[in-house]
Amino acid sequence: MRDLLGYFLIAQAIITGIIAYSIQQLSDSIKASASYIATKDGQLSWGTDFGIPTVSLFLLIAVAGLGIFLIVMKK
């Protein structure tokens, strides 16, 4: 049962990472198209990124690590 939970956690972390990356790329393309429409040359300062993808990446690595721990430490 611990093996199954470990595999599930790893799969969940991978799928969530793919979804988060896709949403980040989509938002970047929306920002780029909006800046092109607003300025006609594509240059517009949008501020800084708050680092949410970085935090999400570390949390997903922690979840995948927990899944690996559950698989390796079976009794």
PAZAPA-4460 file (N, C-alpha, C; in steps of 0.05 Angstrom, whole numbers, plus 32768, in hexadecimal, padded with zeros to 4 digits):
% residues 75
    n_x    n_y    n_z   ca_x   ca_y   ca_z    c_x    c_y    c_z   seq   type   mol
   8010   7FE8   8000   8000   8000   8000   8011   8019   8000     1      M     A
   8028   8018   800F   803A   802F   800F   8046   8033   7FF3     2      R     A
   804C   801D   7FE5   8057   8020   7FCA   8043   802E   7FB8     3      D     A
   802A   8027   7FBA   8015   8033   7FA9   8013   8051   7FB0     4      L     A
   8013   8057   7FC9   8012   8074   7FD1   802A   8083   7FC7     5      L     A
   8041   8077   7FC9   805A   8084   7FBF   8058   8089   7FA1     6      G     A
   8050   8075   7F92   804D   8078   7F75   8038   808E   7F6E     7      Y     A
   8022   808E   7F7D   800E   80A2   7F79   8019   80BE   7F7F     8      F     A
   8028   80C2   7F94   8033   80DC   7F9A   8047   80E6   7F84     9      L     A
   8057   80D4   7F7A   806A   80DB   7F65   805A   80E3   7F4B    10      I     A
   8046   80D3   7F44   8037   80D9   7F2C   8028   80F4   7F2F    11      A     A
   801D   80F8   7F47   800F   8111   7F4C   8022   8129   7F4A    12      Q     A
   803A   8127   7F54   804D   813D   7F53   8055   8142   7F36    13      A     A
   8059   812D   7F26   8061   8131   7F0A   804A   813F   7EFB    14      I     A
   8032   8135   7EFE   801B   8141   7EEF   8016   815E   7EF8    15      I     A
   8018   8163   7F12   8014   817E   7F1C   802A   8191   7F11    16      T     A
   8042   8187   7F10   8058   8197   7F05   8053   819E   7EE8    17      G     A
   804A   818B   7ED8   8044   8190   7EBC   802E   81A5   7EB9    18      I     A
   8019   81A3   7EC9   8003   81B6   7EC8   800D   81D2   7ED0    19      I     A
   801C   81D4   7EE5   8026   81EE   7EEE   8038   81FA   7ED9    20      A     A
   8049   81EB   7ECC   805B   81F5   7EB7   804A   81FF   7E9F    21      Y     A
   8036   81F0   7E98   8025   81F8   7E82   8016   8212   7E87    22      S     A
   800C   8215   7E9F   7FFE   822D   7EA7   8011   8245   7EA7    23      I     A
   8029   8241   7EB0   803D   8256   7EB0   8044   825F   7E93    24      Q     A
   8048   824C   7E81   804E   8252   7E66   8036   8260   7E58    25      Q     A
   801E   8258   7E5F   8006   8265   7E54   8004   8282   7E5D    26      L     A
   8009   8286   7E77   8008   82A2   7E81   801E   82B3   7E74    27      S     A
   8035   82A8   7E70   804B   82B7   7E62   8043   82BF   7E46    28      D     A
   8036   82AD   7E38   802E   82B3   7E1C   8017   82C8   7E1C    29      S     A
   8006   82C7   7E30   7FF0   82DB   7E32   7FFC   82F6   7E37    30      I     A
   8010   82F7   7E49   801D   8311   7E4F   802C   831C   7E37    31      K     A
   8039   830A   7E28   8047   8313   7E10   8034   831E   7DFB    32      A     A
   801E   8310   7DF7   800B   831A   7DE2   7FFD   8334   7DEB    33      S     A
   7FF8   8336   7E05   7FEC   834F   7E0F   8000   8366   7E0C    34      A     A
   8019   8361   7E11   802D   8377   7E0E   8031   837E   7DF1    35      S     A
   802F   836B   7DDF   8030   8371   7DC2   8019   8382   7DB9    36      Y     A
   8001   837B   7DC3   7FE9   838A   7DBC   7FEB   83A7   7DC8    37      I     A
   7FF5   83A9   7DE0   7FF5   83C3   7DED   800A   83D6   7DE2    38      A     A
   8021   83CB   7DDA   8037   83DD   7DD2   803F   83DA   7DB5    39      T     A
   8036   83C7   7DA7   803C   83C1   7D8B   8059   83B9   7D86    40      K     A
   806A   83B7   7D9B   8085   83AD   7D97   808B   8396   7DAB    41      D     A
   8079   8390   7DBD   807C   837A   7DCF   808C   837F   7DE8    42      G     A
   8093   8398   7DED   80A2   839F   7E05   8090   83AD   7E19    43      Q     A
   808C   83A0   7E30   807C   83AC   7E45   8085   83A1   7E60    44      L     A
   808B   83B1   7E73   8094   83A7   7E8D   807D   839E   7E9D    45      S     A
   807E   8385   7EA5   8068   8379   7EB5   8070   8375   7ED2    46      W     A
   8087   837D   7EDA   8090   8379   7EF6   809E   835F   7EF8    47      G     A
   80A2   8356   7F10   80B1   833D   7F15   809E   8326   7F1B    48      T     A
   80A8   830F   7F17   809A   82F6   7F1E   809E   82F1   7F3B    49      D     A
   8089   82E8   7F49   808B   82E4   7F66   8098   82C9   7F6E    50      F     A
   80A0   82B9   7F5B   80AE   82A1   7F61   809B   828A   7F68    51      G     A
   8082   828C   7F62   8070   8277   7F68   8077   825C   7F5B    52      I     A
   8080   825C   7F41   8088   8243   7F35   80A0   8236   7F44    53      P     A
   80B2   8246   7F4F   80C9   823B   7F5D   80BF   822E   7F77    54      T     A
   80AD   823B   7F86   80A3   8230   7F9E   8093   8216   7F98    55      V     A
   8083   8217   7F83   8074   81FF   7F7B   8087   81E8   7F73    56      S     A
   809D   81EE   7F66   80B0   81DA   7F5E   80BD   81CD   7F77    57      L     A
   80C4   81DC   7F8A   80D0   81D1   7FA3   80BB   81C0   7FB2    58      F     A
   80A2   81C8   7FB3   808E   81B8   7FC0   8088   819E   7FB1    59      L     A
   8089   819F   7F96   8084   8187   7F87   809C   8174   7F8A    60      L     A
   80B4   817E   7F8C   80CB   816D   7F91   80C8   8160   7FAD    61      I     A
   80BE   816F   7FC0   80BA   8163   7FDB   80A6   814D   7FDA    62      A     A
   8090   8151   7FCB   807B   813C   7FC9   8087   8123   7FBB    63      V     A
   8096   8127   7FA6   80A2   8111   7F98   80B6   8103   7FAA    64      A     A
   80C5   8112   7FBA   80D8   8106   7FCD   80C9   80F5   7FE2    65      G     A
   80B2   80FE   7FEB   80A2   80EF   7FFE   8099   80D5   7FF1    66      L     A
   8091   80D6   7FD7   8089   80BE   7FC9   80A0   80AA   7FC7    67      G     A
   80B8   80B4   7FC0   80CF   80A3   7FBE   80D6   8097   7FDA    68      I     A
   80D3   80A7   7FEF   80D8   809D   800A   80C5   8087   8011    69      F     A
   80AC   808A   800A   8099   8075   8010   809E   805B   8000    70      L     A
   80A9   805D   7FE8   80AF   8045   7FD8   80C8   8038   7FE3    71      I     A
   80DC   8047   7FEA   80F6   803C   7FF3   80F4   8030   800F    72      V     A
   80E5   803D   8020   80E4   8035   803C   80CD   8021   8042    73      M     A
   80C8   800F   8030   80B3   7FFB   8035   80BC   7FE7   8048    74      K     A
   80AA   7FDB   8057   80B1   7FC7   806C   80A5   7FAC   8064    75      K     A
***
